[in-house]
Amino acid sequence: MQADQSTQRAVTRLCIQCGLFLLQHGAESALVDELSTRLGLALGMDSVESAISSNAIVLTTIQNGQCLTSTRKNHDRGINMHVVTEVQHIVIMAEHKLLDIREVEKRFASIKPLRYPRWLVVLMVGLSCACFCKLNNGGWDGALVAFCASAVAMYVRQLLTQRQMHPQINFCLAAFVATTLSGLRLRLPVFAQTLTIAMAASVLLLVPGFPLINAVADMFKGHINTGLARWAIASMLTLATCIGVVMAMTLWGLRGWA
C-alpha cells in the first residue's frame, strides 16, 4: 500500500509538472489537459482530472479508488514551442512504454527552453516588419524605415524584458520608440515621399497574436475562464501599445498613419 501511494505521488508530481511546463510556455488549455491526462494514464493511473486557470493548475490522480491532488502556481515564462514539443515527445514515449517514471522525471529535469541569439531575433523581426511594409505598397524606402525602427524597438523590448519590466510598460515604451524613430525619419527630406504605412509596420512586432489565438481556442474548446483571462491580457498589451504610439505622435507632432 505504501509503495502504491509513493508511486501515485510520483506520477501526480510528474503530471502536474507536465501541465505546468505547457501552461508556462504558451500551450492552449486543451493541450495542457490532454497531455497531463495521457501521461498519467500511461504511467498507470486509472484517471487524471485537472482544473486549469491562467495563474494556477490543480490536478488529481485516481488509482484503485485513492485520490491524490496537487496544486501549482503558474508563472509565465514566455512563448516557447520547443518546450511544448519536448513535453509532447516525452508523453508519446511514455505511452509506448519507452520511458518509466524515473526516466520521465529525468527527461523533464533536462528540458531547457531553446533561446535564439538576440541579434538574430532583432534581425528577423526587423525584416518581417520591413516585408509587411513592402507588401502593402510602402516601397523600399518605407521598408528601410520600418526595418530600422522595428529592429531598435525589438532591442529595447529585449533589454526591458531582461530587467523584468512589467509587460504593459515594456510594450508601451517599445511602441513609443518604434513610432518615434519611424515618424521622425519620415520627416527627413530623403523620405519626404515615403508612405506613412512604414509607421504602422514598425509596431507590428508588438501585436499579441499568439495569446489572442490561444484565447479564442480556449473559449471554443470550453476553457472559458482561461480564454477570457488570456484575452484580457492580450487586450491590455494592445492598449499599452496604442498608448505608446499616441504618446509619440502627440509629443513629436507626427502625421497620422495612411
C-alpha positions as CSV (number, residue, x, y, z in Angstrom):
1,M,0.0,0.0,0.0
2,Q,2.8,2.4,0.9
3,A,4.6,1.6,-2.4
4,D,1.4,2.2,-4.4
5,Q,0.9,5.6,-2.6
6,S,4.5,6.5,-3.3
7,T,4.1,5.7,-7.0
8,Q,0.9,7.6,-7.2
9,R,2.5,10.6,-5.5
10,A,5.4,10.5,-8.0
11,V,3.1,10.2,-11.0
12,T,0.9,13.1,-9.7
13,R,4.0,15.2,-9.4
14,L,5.1,14.4,-13.0
15,C,1.6,15.0,-14.4
16,I,1.3,18.4,-12.9
17,Q,4.8,19.2,-13.9
18,C,3.9,18.3,-17.4
19,G,0.9,20.6,-17.4
20,L,2.9,23.4,-15.8
21,F,5.6,23.2,-18.5
22,L,2.9,23.5,-21.2
23,L,1.0,26.3,-19.4
24,Q,4.1,28.4,-18.7
25,H,5.3,28.3,-22.3
26,G,2.2,29.2,-24.2
27,A,0.3,26.0,-24.9
28,E,-3.5,26.2,-25.1
29,S,-5.5,24.8,-22.2
30,A,-6.9,21.8,-24.1
31,L,-3.4,20.6,-24.9
32,V,-2.4,21.1,-21.2
33,D,-5.3,19.0,-20.1
34,E,-4.9,16.3,-22.7
35,L,-1.1,15.7,-22.3
36,S,-1.2,15.7,-18.5
37,T,-4.0,13.2,-18.6
38,R,-2.3,11.0,-21.2
39,L,0.9,11.0,-19.2
40,G,-0.9,9.9,-16.0
41,L,-2.7,7.1,-17.8
42,A,0.5,5.9,-19.5
43,L,2.2,5.7,-16.1
44,G,-0.6,3.5,-14.6
45,M,-3.2,5.8,-13.2
46,D,-6.9,4.9,-13.6
47,S,-7.9,8.6,-14.1
48,V,-6.5,12.0,-14.2
49,E,-8.6,15.2,-13.7
50,S,-7.3,18.8,-13.9
51,A,-8.6,22.3,-13.5
52,I,-6.7,25.0,-15.3
53,S,-6.7,28.7,-14.8
54,S,-4.4,31.5,-16.0
55,N,-2.3,31.5,-12.9
56,A,-2.6,28.0,-11.4
57,I,-3.3,24.4,-12.2
58,V,-4.9,21.8,-9.9
59,L,-4.6,18.1,-10.8
60,T,-5.9,14.9,-9.2
61,T,-4.9,11.4,-10.0
62,I,-7.1,8.4,-9.1
63,Q,-5.7,4.8,-8.6
64,N,-7.6,1.9,-7.0
65,G,-10.1,4.4,-5.6
66,Q,-7.4,6.5,-4.0
67,C,-7.3,10.2,-4.9
68,L,-4.3,12.5,-4.7
69,T,-4.5,16.2,-5.5
70,S,-1.7,18.7,-6.1
71,T,-1.7,22.4,-6.9
72,R,0.9,24.5,-8.6
73,K,1.1,28.2,-9.3
74,N,1.8,29.3,-12.8
75,H,4.5,31.8,-13.7
76,D,4.5,32.9,-17.3
77,R,7.9,32.2,-18.9
78,G,7.1,33.4,-22.4
79,I,6.0,31.5,-25.5
80,N,8.4,28.7,-26.4
81,M,7.2,25.9,-28.7
82,H,10.5,24.0,-28.2
83,V,9.4,23.2,-24.6
84,V,5.9,22.2,-25.7
85,T,7.3,19.9,-28.4
86,E,9.7,18.3,-25.9
87,V,6.9,17.6,-23.5
88,Q,4.8,16.0,-26.3
89,H,7.7,13.7,-27.2
90,I,8.1,12.6,-23.6
91,V,4.4,11.8,-23.3
92,I,4.4,9.8,-26.5
93,M,7.4,7.8,-25.4
94,A,5.8,7.1,-22.1
95,E,2.6,5.9,-23.9
96,H,4.7,3.5,-25.9
97,K,6.4,2.2,-22.7
98,L,9.8,3.5,-23.8
99,L,10.0,5.5,-20.6
100,D,9.2,4.7,-17.0
101,I,8.6,7.1,-14.1
102,R,12.2,7.7,-13.3
103,E,13.2,8.2,-16.9
104,V,10.3,10.7,-17.4
105,E,11.4,12.6,-14.4
106,K,15.0,12.8,-15.8
107,R,13.7,13.9,-19.1
108,F,11.6,16.7,-17.5
109,A,14.6,17.8,-15.5
110,S,16.7,18.1,-18.6
111,I,14.3,20.3,-20.5
112,K,15.7,23.7,-21.2
113,P,14.0,26.4,-23.3
114,L,15.7,27.0,-26.6
115,R,16.6,30.7,-27.0
116,Y,17.7,32.2,-30.3
117,P,20.5,34.7,-30.2
118,R,19.3,38.3,-29.6
119,W,20.9,39.7,-32.7
120,L,19.1,37.1,-34.8
121,V,15.7,37.9,-33.2
122,V,16.3,41.6,-33.8
123,L,17.3,41.0,-37.4
124,M,14.3,38.7,-38.2
125,V,11.8,41.0,-36.5
126,G,13.1,44.0,-38.5
127,L,13.0,42.0,-41.8
128,S,9.4,40.8,-41.1
129,C,8.1,44.3,-40.4
130,A,10.0,45.6,-43.5
131,C,8.4,42.9,-45.7
132,F,5.0,43.8,-44.4
133,C,5.6,47.4,-45.3
134,K,6.8,46.5,-48.8
135,L,3.9,44.1,-49.4
136,N,1.5,47.0,-48.6
137,N,3.0,49.3,-51.2
138,G,5.3,51.1,-48.8
139,G,8.2,50.9,-51.2
140,W,11.8,50.1,-50.5
141,D,12.3,53.4,-48.7
142,G,9.4,52.6,-46.4
143,A,10.7,49.1,-45.8
144,L,14.1,50.6,-44.8
145,V,12.3,52.9,-42.3
146,A,10.3,50.1,-40.9
147,F,13.3,47.8,-40.6
148,C,15.4,50.3,-38.6
149,A,12.6,51.3,-36.3
150,S,11.3,47.8,-35.6
151,A,14.8,46.4,-35.0
152,V,15.6,49.1,-32.5
153,A,12.2,48.7,-30.8
154,M,12.8,44.9,-30.5
155,Y,16.2,45.5,-29.0
156,V,14.6,47.9,-26.5
157,R,12.0,45.3,-25.7
158,Q,14.6,42.7,-25.1
159,L,16.5,45.0,-22.7
160,L,13.4,45.8,-20.7
161,T,12.4,42.2,-20.5
162,Q,15.8,41.3,-19.2
163,R,15.3,43.9,-16.5
164,Q,11.9,42.3,-15.7
165,M,10.0,45.4,-16.7
166,H,6.2,45.0,-16.4
167,P,4.9,43.7,-19.8
168,Q,2.4,46.6,-20.3
169,I,5.2,49.2,-19.6
170,N,7.5,47.2,-21.9
171,F,5.1,47.3,-24.8
172,C,4.3,51.0,-24.3
173,L,7.9,52.0,-24.3
174,A,8.7,49.8,-27.3
175,A,5.8,51.3,-29.3
176,F,6.9,54.8,-28.3
177,V,10.5,54.0,-29.6
178,A,9.3,52.4,-32.9
179,T,6.8,55.3,-33.7
180,T,9.3,57.9,-32.7
181,L,12.1,56.5,-34.9
182,S,9.9,55.9,-37.9
183,G,7.9,59.1,-37.6
184,L,11.0,61.4,-37.2
185,R,12.8,59.6,-40.1
186,L,9.8,60.3,-42.4
187,R,10.4,64.0,-41.8
188,L,13.8,63.8,-43.4
189,P,13.9,65.2,-47.0
190,V,15.1,61.9,-48.4
191,F,11.9,60.2,-47.1
192,A,9.5,63.0,-47.9
193,Q,7.6,60.9,-50.4
194,T,7.6,57.7,-48.2
195,L,4.1,56.5,-47.3
196,T,3.3,56.5,-43.6
197,I,2.5,52.8,-43.7
198,A,6.1,52.5,-42.5
199,M,5.0,53.8,-39.1
200,A,2.3,51.2,-38.8
201,A,4.6,48.4,-39.9
202,S,7.2,49.3,-37.4
203,V,5.0,48.4,-34.4
204,L,3.8,45.1,-35.8
205,L,6.2,43.2,-33.5
206,L,4.0,44.2,-30.6
207,V,0.8,42.6,-31.9
208,P,0.0,39.8,-29.3
209,G,-1.1,37.3,-32.0
210,F,-0.3,34.1,-30.2
211,P,-2.1,35.0,-26.9
212,L,-5.2,36.1,-28.9
213,I,-5.2,32.8,-30.9
214,N,-4.9,30.8,-27.7
215,A,-7.7,32.8,-26.0
216,V,-10.1,32.1,-28.9
217,A,-9.0,28.4,-29.0
218,D,-9.6,28.1,-25.2
219,M,-13.1,29.6,-25.3
220,F,-14.1,27.4,-28.3
221,K,-12.9,24.3,-26.5
222,G,-14.7,25.0,-23.3
223,H,-12.0,26.7,-21.2
224,I,-13.9,29.9,-20.8
225,N,-12.2,31.3,-17.8
226,T,-8.7,30.8,-19.1
227,G,-9.7,32.1,-22.5
228,L,-11.1,35.3,-21.1
229,A,-8.1,35.8,-18.9
230,R,-5.7,35.4,-21.9
231,W,-8.0,37.7,-23.9
232,A,-7.8,40.3,-21.2
233,I,-4.0,40.1,-21.0
234,A,-3.7,40.4,-24.8
235,S,-6.1,43.4,-24.8
236,M,-4.1,45.1,-22.1
237,L,-0.9,44.6,-24.2
238,T,-2.7,46.1,-27.2
239,L,-3.9,49.0,-25.2
240,A,-0.3,49.7,-23.9
241,T,1.0,49.6,-27.5
242,C,-1.7,52.1,-28.6
243,I,-0.8,54.4,-25.7
244,G,2.9,54.3,-26.7
245,V,2.0,55.1,-30.3
246,V,-0.3,58.0,-29.3
247,M,2.3,59.4,-26.9
248,A,5.0,59.5,-29.6
249,M,2.7,61.1,-32.2
250,T,1.4,63.7,-29.7
251,L,4.9,64.5,-28.4
252,W,6.6,64.9,-31.8
253,G,3.5,66.1,-33.7
254,L,3.8,63.3,-36.2
255,R,1.3,62.9,-39.1
256,G,-1.2,60.1,-38.9
257,W,-0.9,56.7,-40.4
258,A,-2.1,56.2,-44.0
